[in-house]
């Protein structure tokens, strides 16, 4: 899938240009109006839960970031704002555009559209641009106004909205991004998962009894419940990796990660055991990474698990720390 991100100064007409660009490319437009639907698709929390989550700006911003990334991985999208130019900065299948205009142009446009006087228009522009700057610096530590972050910068004072959209479409076609698949980085896939676990904690998920396999440890059952809540496909112990061989090349040790999440191409190993077993698992994960560098695996240590799972209201706190290592 392909991604076009459009950032704009307040009053520069970026929303209209993004809408026209999405229509011309036949891409899905993700703007503030569409964000609630996108979040609902990726984070199926109730209205009262979402209201509670929004009070924690950092978690909510990460929630928005992860929802956008998940949708962009499977759809052609034009994303307006939300810092998407930084979220997808390194993706080949992306085009990043900034829409600018002189301040007098922007003031006049806001006065006309908002039907306010000049001081009110200046205040709107200052507050909204400042809000964008705070959001971007908090989430990415970047200056969103810096043209170096964009493939294309358009001064709308020199073009009509229609011409600006046409230029963006031509640039996207020239870059060939429609034919490029979006491949999220391993770190971004892990960030999506971690954010979903954080949101689950704040939403206070209720346990859902499903037809689950026989797990070797209660922690695995709780993790599977969270994955089911978010409709994240998972497989339990689907693959065993040989990690040590003798001098005759016979396998003497193998490792079976607890879960595989195919949508994220990510293996998960839970470690809520006593320290000796944690050390043993760490060694196996290290060997797996050495022998299979293309395999993505994330370890959830006991401290991670207690923060991200037991506090969800799903665990019963019965783990005595003496579980059995079944990794083989």
C-alpha positions as semicolon CSV with decimal commas, in nm:
position;residue;x (nm);y (nm);z (nm)
1;X;0,000;0,000;0,000
2;X;0,105;0,363;-0,050
3;X;0,109;0,659;0,187
4;X;0,086;1,032;0,116
5;X;0,120;1,256;0,420
6;X;0,014;1,619;0,409
7;X;0,115;1,868;0,676
8;X;-0,008;2,224;0,662
9;X;0,011;2,561;0,831
10;X;-0,324;2,668;0,974
11;X;-0,523;2,857;0,713
12;X;-0,324;2,729;0,415
13;X;-0,603;2,513;0,273
14;X;-0,433;2,180;0,345
15;X;-0,756;1,998;0,424
16;X;-0,914;2,079;0,087
17;X;-0,593;1,982;-0,093
18;X;-0,571;1,652;0,100
19;X;-0,933;1,574;0,014
20;X;-0,878;1,646;-0,356
21;X;-0,557;1,442;-0,358
22;X;-0,723;1,141;-0,196
23;X;-1,008;1,159;-0,446
24;X;-0,773;1,185;-0,744
25;X;-0,559;0,894;-0,627
26;X;-0,859;0,693;-0,504
27;X;-0,689;0,668;-0,164
28;X;-0,856;0,660;0,177
29;X;-0,839;0,999;0,350
30;X;-0,745;0,992;0,717
31;X;-0,810;1,327;0,882
32;X;-0,944;1,434;1,218
33;X;-1,299;1,356;1,112
34;X;-1,203;1,000;1,018
35;X;-0,983;0,944;1,321
36;X;-1,261;0,822;1,553
37;X;-1,353;0,552;1,303
38;X;-0,989;0,452;1,259
39;X;-0,940;0,431;1,636
40;X;-1,259;0,229;1,675
41;X;-1,135;-0,021;1,418
42;X;-0,804;-0,072;1,594
43;X;-0,904;-0,013;1,958
44;X;-1,254;-0,149;2,027
45;X;-1,305;0,034;2,357
46;X;-1,633;0,172;2,484
47;X;-1,712;0,544;2,480
48;X;-1,658;0,587;2,854
49;X;-1,327;0,399;2,831
50;X;-1,209;0,622;2,547
51;X;-1,300;0,932;2,747
52;X;-1,082;0,809;3,032
53;X;-0,793;0,730;2,797
54;X;-0,809;1,076;2,635
55;X;-0,728;1,230;2,973
56;X;-0,380;1,083;2,944
57;X;-0,252;1,277;2,641
58;X;0,061;1,068;2,599
59;X;-0,128;0,738;2,582
60;X;-0,395;0,886;2,355
61;X;-0,134;1,031;2,119
62;X;0,034;0,690;2,100
63;X;-0,309;0,537;2,042
64;X;-0,366;0,767;1,743
65;X;-0,017;0,696;1,613
66;X;-0,062;0,320;1,631
67;X;-0,410;0,327;1,476
68;X;-0,279;0,524;1,177
69;X;0,016;0,288;1,131
70;X;-0,205;-0,020;1,144
71;X;-0,447;0,118;0,883
72;X;-0,168;0,241;0,655
73;X;-0,017;-0,106;0,650
74;X;-0,317;-0,239;0,459
75;X;-0,468;0,058;0,272
76;X;-0,360;0,329;0,030
77;X;-0,399;0,642;0,237
78;X;-0,366;1,019;0,235
79;X;-0,301;1,124;0,594
80;X;-0,366;1,483;0,698
81;X;-0,161;1,594;0,998
82;X;-0,112;1,370;1,305
83;X;0,266;1,372;1,256
84;X;0,243;1,102;0,993
85;X;0,538;1,252;0,804
86;X;0,759;1,141;1,094
87;X;0,580;0,814;1,163
88;X;0,647;0,699;0,805
89;X;0,962;0,903;0,739
90;X;1,173;0,603;0,637
91;X;0,916;0,415;0,430
92;X;0,994;0,396;0,059
93;X;0,624;0,376;-0,031
94;X;0,552;0,725;0,097
95;X;0,541;1,086;-0,017
96;X;0,557;1,367;0,239
97;X;0,410;1,706;0,151
98;X;0,399;2,037;0,336
99;X;0,146;2,307;0,246
100;X;0,250;2,662;0,339
101;X;0,129;3,016;0,270
102;X;0,224;3,370;0,380
103;X;0,070;3,479;0,709
104;X;-0,148;3,754;0,551
105;X;-0,294;3,492;0,314
106;X;-0,371;3,261;0,603
107;X;-0,522;3,534;0,818
108;X;-0,750;3,647;0,536
109;X;-0,860;3,290;0,468
110;X;-0,940;3,214;0,834
111;X;-1,130;3,544;0,864
112;X;-1,340;3,449;0,563
113;X;-1,409;3,085;0,652
114;X;-1,452;3,130;1,029
115;X;-1,630;3,464;0,989
116;X;-1,415;3,632;1,253
117;X;-1,222;3,958;1,273
118;X;-0,846;3,984;1,225
119;X;-0,741;3,952;1,594
120;X;-0,957;3,642;1,631
121;X;-0,812;3,490;1,314
122;X;-0,457;3,560;1,432
123;X;-0,536;3,393;1,765
124;X;-0,681;3,085;1,593
125;X;-0,371;3,047;1,376
126;X;-0,131;3,095;1,667
127;X;-0,312;2,849;1,895
128;X;-0,357;2,576;1,635
129;X;-0,002;2,595;1,504
130;X;0,129;2,591;1,861
131;X;-0,084;2,286;1,938
132;X;0,064;2,106;1,636
133;X;0,415;2,199;1,744
134;X;0,358;2,066;2,098
135;X;0,206;1,743;1,966
136;X;0,494;1,676;1,725
137;X;0,769;1,764;1,971
138;X;0,611;1,546;2,240
139;X;0,570;1,243;2,016
140;X;0,866;1,275;1,779
141;X;1,096;1,549;1,910
142;X;1,094;1,719;1,568
143;X;1,028;2,064;1,424
144;X;0,731;2,008;1,193
145;X;0,790;2,338;1,013
146;X;1,136;2,237;0,887
147;X;1,108;2,181;0,509
148;X;1,389;1,923;0,525
149;X;1,134;1,670;0,655
150;X;0,931;1,681;0,331
151;X;0,965;1,558;-0,024
152;X;0,757;1,846;-0,154
153;X;0,677;2,191;-0,014
154;X;0,399;2,390;-0,186
155;X;0,332;2,758;-0,130
156;X;-0,041;2,771;-0,189
157;X;-0,019;3,145;-0,253
158;X;0,128;3,047;-0,591
159;X;-0,123;2,774;-0,685
160;X;-0,492;2,702;-0,669
161;X;-0,599;2,406;-0,456
162;X;-0,672;2,207;-0,771
163;X;-0,325;2,269;-0,916
164;X;-0,163;2,184;-0,581
165;X;-0,348;1,852;-0,567
166;X;-0,248;1,779;-0,926
167;X;0,118;1,843;-0,843
168;X;0,100;1,604;-0,547
169;X;-0,063;1,334;-0,759
170;X;0,206;1,372;-1,026
171;X;0,479;1,353;-0,762
172;X;0,327;1,037;-0,614
173;X;0,305;0,878;-0,957
174;X;0,659;0,985;-1,047
175;X;0,787;0,827;-0,725
176;X;0,594;0,511;-0,806
177;X;0,468;0,469;-0,453
178;X;0,137;0,312;-0,562
179;X;0,327;0,002;-0,667
180;X;0,531;-0,024;-0,346
181;X;0,414;-0,232;-0,050
182;X;0,427;-0,068;0,292
183;X;0,646;-0,270;0,526
184;X;0,631;-0,148;0,883
185;X;0,959;-0,170;1,070
186;X;1,000;-0,423;1,349
187;X;1,021;-0,139;1,600
188;X;0,698;0,017;1,476
189;X;0,519;-0,319;1,493
190;X;0,636;-0,358;1,851
191;X;0,524;-0,002;1,931
192;X;0,175;-0,083;1,800
193;X;0,153;-0,390;2,021
194;X;0,282;-0,207;2,329
195;X;0,036;0,077;2,277
196;X;-0,253;-0,167;2,252
197;X;-0,145;-0,325;2,578
198;X;-0,121;0,020;2,743
199;X;-0,469;0,112;2,621
200;X;-0,605;-0,221;2,743
201;X;-0,468;-0,142;3,087
202;X;-0,641;0,196;3,097
203;X;-0,964;0,055;2,955
204;X;-0,981;-0,205;3,232
205;X;-1,069;-0,494;3,005
206;X;-1,310;-0,751;3,133
207;X;-1,213;-1,119;3,101
208;X;-1,372;-1,293;2,807
209;X;-1,404;-1,671;2,817
210;X;-1,328;-1,810;2,475
211;X;-1,236;-2,148;2,342
212;X;-0,865;-2,126;2,410
213;X;-0,599;-2,396;2,382
214;X;-0,438;-2,562;2,681
215;X;-0,177;-2,315;2,792
216;X;0,127;-2,411;2,996
217;X;0,095;-2,104;3,220
218;X;-0,190;-1,867;3,323
219;X;0,002;-1,567;3,188
220;X;-0,036;-1,706;2,835
221;X;-0,413;-1,730;2,873
222;X;-0,436;-1,368;2,983
223;X;-0,216;-1,253;2,697
224;X;-0,435;-1,443;2,448
225;X;-0,745;-1,272;2,589
226;X;-0,595;-0,929;2,530
227;X;-0,503;-1,025;2,172
228;X;-0,859;-1,149;2,113
229;X;-1,002;-0,825;2,250
230;X;-0,807;-0,629;1,990
231;X;-0,880;-0,883;1,718
232;X;-0,509;-0,944;1,676
233;X;-0,457;-1,286;1,524
234;X;-0,228;-1,508;1,726
235;X;-0,084;-1,855;1,708
236;X;0,026;-2,048;2,013
237;X;0,370;-2,210;1,988
238;X;0,347;-2,248;1,609
239;X;0,716;-2,295;1,538
240;X;1,025;-2,447;1,697
241;X;1,367;-2,311;1,608
242;X;1,681;-2,524;1,640
243;X;1,938;-2,307;1,816
244;X;2,226;-2,540;1,906
245;X;2,392;-2,831;1,727
246;X;2,664;-3,081;1,813
247;X;2,975;-3,138;1,606
248;X;2,781;-3,382;1,386
249;X;2,518;-3,113;1,319
250;X;2,254;-3,287;1,527
251;X;2,012;-3,051;1,699
252;X;2,079;-3,049;2,072
253;X;1,866;-2,751;2,173
254;X;1,558;-2,580;2,031
255;X;1,339;-2,285;2,124
256;X;0,961;-2,250;2,085
257;X;0,838;-1,892;2,144
258;X;0,503;-1,866;2,319
259;X;0,312;-1,673;2,053
260;X;0,333;-1,560;1,694
261;X;0,131;-1,256;1,579
262;X;0,109;-1,294;1,198
263;X;-0,035;-0,946;1,136
264;X;0,270;-0,795;1,307
265;X;0,516;-1,066;1,197
266;X;0,626;-1,082;1,559
267;X;0,705;-1,364;1,801
268;X;0,631;-1,307;2,171
269;X;0,798;-1,479;2,462
270;X;0,647;-1,425;2,807
271;X;0,879;-1,449;3,107
272;X;0,694;-1,437;3,439
273;X;0,905;-1,712;3,590
274;X;1,177;-1,725;3,855
275;X;1,509;-1,564;3,772
276;X;1,692;-1,885;3,676
277;X;1,431;-1,955;3,410
278;X;1,436;-1,595;3,288
279;X;1,812;-1,624;3,239
280;X;1,764;-1,947;3,046
281;X;1,505;-1,789;2,818
282;X;1,718;-1,481;2,758
283;X;1,999;-1,706;2,639
284;X;1,766;-1,888;2,401
285;X;1,632;-1,564;2,258
286;X;1,987;-1,440;2,208
287;X;2,078;-1,758;2,020
288;X;1,761;-1,736;1,811
289;X;1,847;-1,380;1,709
290;X;2,200;-1,485;1,619
291;X;2,093;-1,777;1,400
292;X;1,775;-1,619;1,260
293;X;1,840;-1,244;1,228
294;X;1,526;-1,193;1,015
295;X;1,297;-1,327;1,289
296;X;1,135;-1,056;1,501
297;X;1,087;-1,151;1,865
298;X;0,989;-0,945;2,168
299;X;1,035;-1,055;2,528
300;X;0,784;-0,947;2,788
301;X;0,969;-0,971;3,119
302;X;0,796;-1,015;3,452
303;X;0,798;-0,639;3,517
304;X;0,650;-0,578;3,171
305;X;0,389;-0,844;3,216
306;X;0,273;-0,718;3,553
307;X;0,250;-0,363;3,418
308;X;0,079;-0,455;3,093
309;X;-0,130;-0,763;3,171
310;X;-0,207;-0,824;3,538
311;X;-0,329;-0,467;3,587
312;X;-0,587;-0,508;3,312
313;X;-0,827;-0,676;3,549
314;X;-0,771;-1,005;3,366
315;X;-0,518;-1,169;3,597
316;X;-0,604;-1,315;3,934
317;X;-0,260;-1,254;4,082
318;X;-0,211;-1,623;4,151
319;X;0,125;-1,649;3,976
320;X;0,376;-1,764;4,236
321;X;0,674;-1,708;4,009
322;X;0,752;-2,081;3,994
323;X;0,605;-2,172;3,657
324;X;0,759;-2,438;3,437
325;X;0,979;-2,351;3,143
326;X;0,823;-2,536;2,852
327;X;1,042;-2,389;2,578
328;X;1,241;-2,711;2,547
